């Protein structure tokens, strides 16, 4: 299975903030012709592997099917050098492709915003659930205290009644 090549915006979204500094550093290096994002099956561990003439992998295509420390290639991006040669397109078609590319970027931004809103809603839900659990524990403690006190009161009344019955009139 070949590694999908994505634009920088999609690559950086997938890499996330944890790898943002590494991504900037790798993009600044002129020796790299591409970058490959590796991930575990759950997407919890991420790593970026540079591709270039001085690297273990010379081209992005060389990474297909590779597995490094349990991580597999998720996607790649071309930095410079090995970009495929494109034939000259008619002006109208080139403009149409530019519009489609911009539309795709807008959709990617929208998806990223939706993912962020979902993450925020999930965080709020977790916080609310924790607050409800805390309130529930407080209620159970008050209920336990109430029944303990009412049990003590009933026992005291029973003892007082028994003492009164034992006294001669």
C-alpha positions in Angstrom: 0.0 0.0 0.0 1.4 3.4 -1.0 1.8 6.3 1.4 -0.6 9.1 0.5 1.1 12.4 -0.2 -0.8 15.3 1.3 -0.3 19.1 1.4 1.5 20.9 4.2 -1.7 22.0 5.9 -3.1 18.4 6.2 0.3 17.1 7.2 0.7 19.6 10.0 -2.9 19.0 11.2 -2.2 15.3 11.5 1.2 15.9 13.2 -0.5 18.1 15.7 1.0 20.6 18.1 3.2 18.0 19.8 5.3 17.7 16.6 4.9 21.3 15.4 8.4 22.4 16.4 10.0 19.3 14.9 8.1 19.9 11.7 9.3 23.5 11.4 12.9 22.3 12.0 12.7 19.6 9.4 11.1 21.9 6.8 14.0 24.3 7.2 16.6 21.6 6.4 17.5 21.8 2.6 18.7 18.1 2.6 15.2 16.7 2.9 13.1 16.1 -0.1 10.1 14.8 1.9 8.7 14.0 5.3 6.7 10.9 6.3 4.4 10.9 9.3 4.4 7.6 11.2 1.7 6.5 13.7 0.7 3.5 15.8 -2.6 1.8 15.1 -4.4 4.0 17.8 -2.8 7.2 16.7 -1.4 7.9 20.1 2.3 7.8 19.1 3.5 9.9 16.2 6.9 10.5 14.6 8.2 12.3 11.6 10.8 10.7 9.4 12.8 12.8 6.9 13.4 11.5 3.4 16.4 12.5 1.3 19.6 11.5 -0.4 21.6 11.4 2.8 18.9 9.5 4.7 18.0 5.8 5.1 15.1 6.3 2.8 15.9 8.3 -0.4 12.4 8.7 -1.7 8.9 8.7 -0.2 8.0 5.6 -2.3 10.8 3.7 -0.5 8.8 4.0 2.8 5.8 2.0 1.5 5.2 -1.0 3.8 7.9 0.0 6.3 7.4 -0.4 10.0 9.7 1.3 12.5 9.4 0.5 16.2 5.7 -0.5 15.7 4.9 2.7 13.8 3.6 2.6 10.2 3.5 5.4 7.6 0.3 7.5 7.8 1.0 10.1 5.2 3.8 12.0 3.5 4.5 15.4 2.1 7.0 16.5 -0.5 9.3 19.3 0.6 11.4 19.9 -2.4 13.4 18.2 -5.1 11.5 15.0 -6.0 8.1 16.6 -6.9 6.7 15.0 -10.0 7.0 16.8 -13.3 3.6 18.1 -14.4 2.6 18.9 -18.0 1.5 22.4 -18.8 -2.3 22.8 -18.3 -4.6 25.1 -20.2 -5.2 28.4 -18.3 -8.9 27.6 -17.7 -8.1 24.2 -16.3 -5.3 25.6 -14.1 -7.7 28.2 -12.7 -10.3 25.5 -12.0 -7.7 23.4 -10.2 -6.7 26.4 -8.1 -10.3 26.9 -7.1 -10.7 23.2 -6.3 -7.5 23.4 -4.2 -8.8 26.4 -2.3 -12.1 24.7 -1.8 -10.3 21.6 -0.4 -8.3 23.8 2.0 -11.5 25.5 3.2 -13.0 22.1 3.8 -9.9 20.9 5.7 -10.1 24.1 7.8 -13.8 23.4 8.5 -13.0 19.8 9.5 -10.2 20.9 11.8 -12.6 23.4 13.4 -15.3 20.8 13.8 -12.7 18.4 15.4 -11.7 21.2 17.8 -15.3 21.9 18.7 -15.9 18.1 19.3 -12.8 18.0 21.5 -14.0 21.0 23.4 -17.5 19.5 23.9 -15.9 16.2 25.0 -13.8 18.1 27.5 -16.8 19.9 28.9 -18.7 16.7 29.1 -15.9 15.0 31.1 -15.7 18.0 33.4 -19.4 18.0 34.0 -19.4 14.2 34.6 -16.7 14.6 37.2 -18.7 17.4 38.9 -21.8 15.2 38.9 -19.9 12.3 40.4 -18.5 14.6 43.1 -22.0 15.9 43.9 -23.3 12.4 44.0 -20.7 11.4 46.5 -21.6 14.4 48.6 -25.2 13.4 48.5 -24.5 9.8 49.5 -22.4 11.0 52.4 -25.2 13.3 53.6 -27.8 10.5 53.2 -25.6 8.1 55.2 -25.1 10.7 57.9 -28.9 11.3 58.0 -29.7 7.6 58.4 -27.0 7.2 61.0 -28.4 10.1 63.0 -32.0 9.0 62.6 -31.0 5.5 63.7 -29.3 7.0 66.8 -32.4 9.0 67.5 -34.7 5.9 67.2 -32.3 3.9 69.4 -32.3 6.7 72.0 -36.1 7.0 72.0 -36.4 3.2 72.4 -34.0 3.3 75.3 -35.9 6.1 76.9 -39.2 4.2 76.5 -37.7 1.1 78.0 -36.3 3.1 81.0 -39.7 4.8 81.5 -41.5 1.4 81.4 -39.1 0.0 83.9 -39.7 2.8 86.4 -42.5 2.2 88.9 -45.3 4.6 88.8 
